[in-house]
C-alpha cells in the first residue's frame, strides 16, 4: 500500500481530522481522500492496496522495441542525409 494511503487509513480510522485536513496534510486532493474513505468503509483497508493497472496492450509492437524514430531523428536524417 502506498505511504499516502497507509497514512490516510490511519488518519481516517482515528477520526480526528476532517477529509480536507487529511488531504492537505498528505498533499492529495480531497476527492482522493473521499474515495479512499468510501473504499475503506465498504471493503476495508486491503481495498486501498495498489494493484498493477491492466489495460489494453500497445497496438504497435515496434514502439515497444524502439524501432520508431522520433521526429527529431527523422528531421536530422532529412537535413544531413545521414
Number of C-alpha atoms within 10 A of each C-alpha: 13 10 9 16 18 14 15 23 19 12 16 19 14 9 10 10 13 12 20 15 14 21 19 12 13 16 10 13 13 17 12 14 24 15 12 20 20 12 15 18 13 10 11 13 18 10 14 19 10 10 8 5 6 6 6 6 7 9 8 9 11 10 11 10 8 9 9 13 10 10 9 9 12 13 12 12 11 10 9 7 8 8
